[in-house]
Amino acid sequence: MRTALFRDLCETPGVPGREERVRAVVENAIGGLFDETRVDAMGSLICTRHARAKGKGTPTRVLICAHMDEIGFYVRHVDDRGFVWVNPAGGFDPRNLFSRRVLVCCKSGDLPGVMNPGGKPIHISSPEERKSIPEPLQFCIDLGMTAAAVKRKVKVGDFVVMHEPFLDLPEAFVSKAIDNRLACFTAIEAVRKIDKARSAAGKHACEIVVAFTTQEEVGLRGALTAAQSVQADIGVGLDTTLCCDTPGVPDVDRVTKMGDGAGVMFMDSSMIADQKLAESMCALAKKKGIKHQRCILPRGGQDGAAIQRSGHGVPTVALVCGTRYIHTVTEMCSKKDLQATIDLLAVWLGSLK
């Protein structure tokens, strides 16, 4: 597994609407894998690999969407004391924002800083004050610079990401932005696996289109326009999903379990998967000995919903990889589950007639 590429994808800053740095990493990694690439008006990178096996009629066009953006913030105000106030771009649990290191990405360069809520420290706060949980808009960033320097460098509209290192643990990866750089990595590695295959899978009969999309975290926006332009016959939403096999969560709510393989999502709050596609993916995984798990996510969605609703409607399935602690700086995925997701996507694409 190319850990260096996964690390680079996860550590590169890119909030909704500012995915250009992530796109550059992807573009650098896909050399020779696709026959055509283009960037659409929303900033999504759309890559097409033509069918390698001859067949009757027009090849089936498969669109795989993997979003490049991570949850983050935009600067909305710099006050007279040099504190930077931000607006969230994506869904945050404010309990995870206390005492965080951040990176403010400006035209003049990236500035490291710390994020904390406005208010009193524990030493001088009352018991009642300590119980309250601030909302994201109550958090500010301290860059450890004079107010004049901050105002000179930081402008409204600059973006902010969490600033934590990628960890390569014995059985897992930990990082911010595994949601959804994991899917970007999976798409690249699955197509690379097909490209290098000497089996029939390497001569795939379908046309593979991978859209590395923008602005998923604020409403599947990039996937919607990409799907409308591609006009696929089959869609795949490629994403992370909840892995709640951790203390304090009942088994009924866990969605996926770490170590149980790739996830085939039958339903989430944004779409219900095409039954035939989902069942065929599970059957193929079983046939090929690829660990997989069937899952349903009660709340939350992914880019597959935008594909499904595009044009006259597109049969769509969601392929996911369970991730612990989603939307935090400690997102964790199993190395084996990630590899299973790559393997399943590759063999499934190779199996399409």
C-alpha positions in Angstrom: 0.0 0.0 0.0 1.4 3.4 -1.0 1.2 5.0 2.5 3.1 8.1 1.4 0.4 9.0 -1.1 -2.4 8.4 1.5 -0.5 10.6 3.9 -0.1 13.4 1.4 -3.8 13.3 0.5 -4.8 13.4 4.1 -2.4 16.2 5.2 -3.1 18.5 2.3 -5.5 21.3 3.2 -8.8 21.5 1.2 -12.1 22.7 2.6 -15.4 22.9 0.5 -14.8 25.3 -2.3 -11.0 25.3 -1.9 -9.9 21.8 -3.0 -7.3 22.9 -5.5 -4.3 21.7 -3.5 -5.9 18.2 -3.1 -6.7 18.2 -6.8 -3.1 18.8 -7.6 -2.0 15.9 -5.5 -4.5 13.7 -7.3 -3.4 14.9 -10.7 0.2 14.1 -9.8 -0.8 10.6 -8.7 -2.9 9.5 -11.7 -0.4 9.8 -14.5 -1.0 7.2 -17.2 -4.1 5.7 -15.6 -6.7 7.7 -17.6 -7.2 8.6 -21.2 -8.9 12.0 -20.6 -9.0 14.4 -17.7 -10.7 17.7 -17.2 -11.6 20.1 -14.4 -15.2 21.3 -14.5 -16.7 24.6 -13.5 -17.1 23.5 -9.8 -13.5 22.4 -9.6 -14.1 18.7 -9.7 -11.5 16.6 -11.5 -13.2 14.2 -13.9 -11.0 11.4 -15.3 -12.1 8.9 -18.0 -10.5 5.6 -18.8 -11.9 4.0 -21.9 -12.9 0.3 -22.1 -10.0 -2.0 -22.8 -12.1 -5.0 -24.0 -14.1 -5.0 -27.1 -17.8 -5.8 -26.9 -21.1 -5.3 -28.7 -22.6 -1.8 -28.6 -21.5 1.1 -26.4 -19.6 0.3 -23.3 -21.3 0.7 -19.9 -20.2 4.0 -18.4 -19.6 3.8 -14.7 -19.2 7.0 -12.6 -17.4 6.8 -9.3 -17.5 9.9 -7.1 -14.9 10.5 -4.4 -15.0 13.9 -2.8 -11.8 15.9 -2.1 -13.1 18.3 0.5 -12.7 18.1 4.3 -14.7 19.9 6.9 -13.1 23.2 7.9 -13.7 26.9 8.3 -13.6 30.2 6.5 -12.4 33.4 8.1 -15.3 35.8 8.8 -13.7 38.4 11.0 -10.3 39.6 12.4 -10.8 41.6 15.5 -8.7 44.6 16.8 -6.8 42.3 19.1 -5.7 40.0 16.3 -8.1 37.1 17.1 -9.5 35.3 14.0 -13.2 34.4 14.0 -14.4 31.7 11.6 -17.5 30.2 10.0 -17.8 26.4 9.7 -17.8 24.7 6.3 -19.2 21.3 7.1 -20.6 19.6 10.2 -18.7 20.0 13.5 -19.4 18.6 16.9 -18.1 21.6 19.0 -17.0 19.2 21.7 -14.1 18.2 19.4 -12.9 21.8 18.8 -11.4 22.6 22.2 -7.7 23.4 22.2 -7.0 22.4 18.6 -4.0 23.3 16.4 -5.1 24.8 13.1 -3.7 26.1 9.9 -4.9 29.3 8.5 -4.4 29.2 4.7 -3.8 32.6 3.3 -2.5 34.1 0.0 0.8 34.9 1.7 1.2 31.4 3.1 -0.1 29.0 5.8 -0.1 30.2 9.4 -0.2 27.8 12.3 -2.3 28.7 15.3 -4.5 27.4 18.0 -8.3 27.3 18.3 -10.2 27.8 21.6 -13.6 29.1 22.6 -14.0 32.6 23.9 -14.6 32.5 27.7 -12.8 31.9 31.0 -10.3 29.1 31.7 -11.2 26.5 34.3 -9.3 28.3 37.1 -11.6 31.3 37.1 -14.9 29.9 35.7 -17.9 28.8 37.7 -19.3 25.2 37.8 -22.2 26.4 35.6 -19.9 28.1 33.1 -17.8 24.9 32.8 -20.9 22.9 31.9 -21.7 24.9 28.8 -20.6 23.8 25.3 -19.8 26.7 23.0 -21.1 26.6 19.4 -18.6 26.6 16.5 -19.2 30.4 15.9 -17.9 31.1 19.5 -14.4 29.6 18.7 -11.6 31.9 17.7 -8.0 31.4 16.5 -4.9 32.8 18.1 -1.9 33.1 15.8 0.5 34.3 18.4 1.2 37.4 16.3 0.5 41.1 16.8 -2.9 42.4 15.7 -1.3 44.4 12.9 0.6 41.4 11.6 -2.6 39.3 11.6 -4.6 41.9 9.9 -1.9 42.3 7.2 -1.8 38.6 6.5 -5.3 37.2 7.2 -8.3 38.2 5.1 -12.0 37.4 5.3 -12.5 34.4 3.0 -9.2 32.7 3.8 -9.7 29.1 4.9 -8.8 27.1 7.9 -8.2 23.4 8.5 -7.2 21.3 11.5 -3.4 20.8 11.8 -2.5 17.4 13.1 0.0 14.8 11.9 -0.9 11.6 10.0 -0.2 8.5 12.1 0.8 5.1 10.7 -0.1 2.6 13.4 0.5 -1.2 13.2 -3.1 -2.0 12.1 -4.6 1.4 11.3 -4.1 4.9 9.9 -5.1 8.0 11.9 -5.5 11.5 10.5 -7.7 14.4 9.9 -9.5 14.3 6.5 -9.6 10.5 6.1 -13.1 11.5 5.3 -12.8 11.5 2.4 -9.2 11.3 1.1 -9.6 7.6 1.8 -12.0 7.4 -1.1 -9.7 9.5 -3.4 -6.9 7.0 -2.5 -9.2 4.0 -3.0 -10.2 5.2 -6.5 -6.7 5.8 -7.6 -5.4 2.5 -6.3 -8.3 0.5 -7.7 -7.7 1.9 -11.2 -4.0 1.3 -10.8 -4.7 -2.3 -9.8 -6.8 -2.7 -12.9 -4.2 -1.1 -15.1 -1.5 -3.5 -13.9 -3.7 -6.6 -14.0 -2.9 -9.2 -16.6 -6.2 -11.0 -16.0 -9.5 -10.3 -17.7 -10.1 -7.5 -15.2 -7.2 -5.5 -16.8 -9.2 -5.6 -20.0 -12.3 -4.1 -18.5 -15.3 -3.8 -20.7 -16.8 -0.8 -19.1 -15.8 2.9 -19.4 -14.6 4.0 -16.0 -15.1 7.7 -15.0 -13.8 8.8 -11.7 -14.9 12.2 -10.5 -12.8 13.6 -7.6 -15.6 16.0 -6.5 -15.8 19.3 -4.6 -18.1 20.6 -1.9 -19.6 17.3 -0.7 -19.5 18.3 2.9 -21.9 21.2 2.3 -24.4 19.4 0.1 -23.0 17.1 -2.6 -22.6 20.1 -4.9 -19.7 19.0 -7.0 -21.1 15.5 -7.5 -24.4 16.9 -8.8 -22.8 18.9 -11.6 -20.3 16.1 -12.4 -23.1 13.5 -12.7 -25.1 15.8 -14.9 -22.2 16.2 -17.3 -21.0 12.5 -17.3 -24.5 10.9 -17.8 -23.4 7.6 -16.5 -25.2 4.2 -16.8 -24.1 3.1 -13.3 -23.0 5.1 -10.3 -20.8 4.4 -7.3 -20.6 6.7 -4.3 -17.2 6.1 -2.7 -16.8 7.3 0.8 -16.1 6.6 4.5 -18.8 5.7 6.9 -19.3 5.5 10.6 -17.5 2.7 12.5 -18.9 2.9 16.0 -17.6 -0.3 17.4 -16.2 1.7 20.3 -17.1 1.9 24.0 -20.4 3.5 24.8 -22.1 2.7 21.5 -24.6 -0.2 21.3 -24.0 -2.9 18.7 -27.2 -1.9 16.9 -25.8 1.6 16.2 -22.3 0.7 15.1 -23.0 0.8 11.3 -19.7 -1.0 10.5 -17.1 -2.9 12.5 -13.4 -2.3 12.1 -11.7 -5.4 10.6 -14.8 -6.8 9.0 -13.8 -5.5 5.5 -15.3 -3.1 2.9 -18.8 -1.8 3.4 -21.6 -2.1 0.9 -24.1 0.5 1.9 -27.7 -0.5 1.2 -29.3 2.7 2.6 -28.4 6.0 4.1 -30.4 9.2 4.6 -29.5 10.5 1.1 -30.2 7.4 -1.0 -31.3 3.8 -1.2 -28.9 1.7 -3.2 -29.9 -0.2 -6.3 -30.7 -3.6 -4.9 -29.2 -5.6 -7.9 -25.9 -3.6 -7.8 -25.5 -3.9 -4.0 -26.3 -7.7 -4.1 -23.9 -8.2 -7.0 -21.1 -6.4 -5.2 -21.6 -8.6 -2.1 -21.8 -11.8 -4.2 -18.6 -10.9 -6.0 -16.8 -10.1 -2.7 -17.8 -13.5 -1.3 -16.7 -15.2 -4.5 -13.3 -13.5 -4.5 -12.8 -14.0 -0.8 -12.8 -10.2 -0.1 -14.0 -9.4 3.4 -17.1 -7.2 3.3 -20.0 -6.1 5.5 -23.5 -4.9 4.6 -24.5 -1.7 6.3 -27.1 1.0 6.7 -26.4 4.5 8.0 -29.5 6.1 9.7 -28.3 9.7 9.2 -25.8 11.1 6.7 -25.2 10.7 3.0 -22.6 10.7 0.2 -22.1 11.6 -3.4 -23.9 8.5 -4.7 -27.2 10.3 -4.0 -26.3 13.1 -6.5 -25.4 10.5 -9.2 -28.7 8.6 -8.5 -30.8 11.7 -9.0 -29.0 13.0 -12.1 -30.5 12.9 -15.6 -33.3 10.4 -15.9 -32.0 8.6 -12.8 -29.0 6.3 -12.5 -28.8 2.9 -10.7 -26.3 3.6 -7.9 -24.5 1.8 -5.1 -22.4 3.1 -2.3 -19.0 1.4 -1.4 -17.7 2.6 1.9 -14.9 2.0 4.4 -15.7 2.2 8.1 -13.9 4.9 10.0 -13.9 5.6 13.7 -14.2 9.1 15.1 -15.4 10.7 11.9 -15.2 14.5 11.6 -12.4 14.7 14.2 -8.6 15.0 13.9 -8.4 11.4 15.1 -10.3 9.6 12.3 -9.1 6.0 12.2 -9.4 3.4 9.5 -8.2 -0.2 9.4 -5.4 -0.9 6.9 -7.1 -4.3 6.0 -10.5 -2.7 5.5 -9.0 0.0 3.3 -7.2 -2.7 1.2 -10.5 -4.7 1.0 -12.3 -1.6 -0.3 -9.6 -1.1 -3.0 -9.7 -4.8 -4.0 -13.5 -4.9 -4.2 -13.8 -1.8 -6.3 -11.2 -3.2 -8.7 -12.7 -6.6 -9.2 -16.2 -5.3 -9.4 -15.2 -2.9 -12.2 -13.4 -5.7 -14.0 -16.5 -7.9 -13.8 -18.9 -5.5 -15.5 -20.0 -6.7 -19.0 
